[in-house]
Amino acid sequence: MLGEGVALLEAIVSNHDNLTYGAIISVYTGPDEAITALTDRGVEELTDMLSEPRLTTKTWHQFLDDFVDDPELAARFKARALR
């Protein structure tokens, strides 16, 4: 839906500071199991967040440095060509 890989979206959403309070929720699928989900507002925020950084390689790399906590994962995303 957002045109991004699941790994990148998970990396961004895994840090609850990346989106505003209430944009990320836990949905319980069983007594001891839950999945992370986004509210409609969270999807809008994430869409807005991803729209500008892909304009240049420099802005994309800065975005990854700012929003992906795992340096190895950020490096993997940086190695991919911009769309």
Legacy VTK file of the C-alpha trace (Angstrom):
# vtk DataFile Version 3.0
C-alpha trace
ASCII
DATASET POLYDATA
POINTS 83 float
0.000 0.000 0.000
2.845 2.425 0.798
5.171 1.125 -1.886
7.877 0.190 0.610
9.224 -3.136 1.767
7.923 -4.639 4.973
11.391 -4.630 6.566
11.718 -0.853 6.180
8.221 -0.192 7.510
8.833 -2.484 10.484
12.148 -0.738 11.207
10.457 2.666 11.252
7.435 1.550 13.275
9.540 -0.416 15.782
10.618 2.901 17.303
7.456 4.388 18.782
9.113 7.838 18.823
8.987 7.965 15.006
5.212 8.519 14.924
2.878 10.460 17.192
1.244 8.916 20.225
-1.694 6.737 19.234
-0.534 6.158 15.651
0.920 2.745 16.535
-1.225 0.225 18.384
-0.936 -3.367 19.554
-3.664 -5.721 18.402
-3.985 -8.805 20.552
-4.480 -11.947 18.495
-4.435 -14.343 21.419
-3.905 -14.431 25.177
-0.146 -13.916 24.872
0.192 -12.774 21.272
-0.034 -9.332 19.729
0.847 -7.660 16.452
1.816 -4.062 15.835
-0.596 -2.101 13.677
-1.078 1.464 12.537
-4.179 3.558 12.930
-5.435 5.510 9.904
-3.563 8.508 11.284
-0.422 6.382 11.562
-0.672 5.334 7.912
-1.085 8.998 6.913
1.943 10.016 8.998
4.062 7.232 7.564
2.987 8.097 4.017
3.874 11.751 4.582
7.147 10.774 6.239
8.211 8.661 3.239
7.130 11.045 0.472
9.979 13.578 0.443
13.147 11.665 1.410
13.254 9.680 -1.833
13.833 12.836 -3.897
17.632 12.563 -3.670
20.116 9.990 -2.453
21.343 12.428 0.197
17.873 13.021 1.675
17.112 9.293 1.568
20.311 8.409 3.444
19.644 11.120 6.038
16.096 9.816 6.483
17.401 6.297 7.093
19.957 7.587 9.600
17.207 9.472 11.439
14.483 6.836 11.504
16.096 3.369 11.329
17.805 2.456 14.608
19.725 -0.559 13.276
22.847 0.659 11.399
23.209 -2.612 9.458
19.603 -2.443 8.307
19.983 1.226 7.356
23.098 0.358 5.332
21.165 -2.373 3.520
18.421 0.103 2.565
21.020 2.682 1.474
22.566 0.133 -0.892
19.316 -0.135 -2.851
18.716 2.234 -5.744
16.147 4.992 -5.336
12.822 4.467 -7.061
LINES 1 84
83 0 1 2 3 4 5 6 7 8 9 10 11 12 13 14 15 16 17 18 19 20 21 22 23 24 25 26 27 28 29 30 31 32 33 34 35 36 37 38 39 40 41 42 43 44 45 46 47 48 49 50 51 52 53 54 55 56 57 58 59 60 61 62 63 64 65 66 67 68 69 70 71 72 73 74 75 76 77 78 79 80 81 82
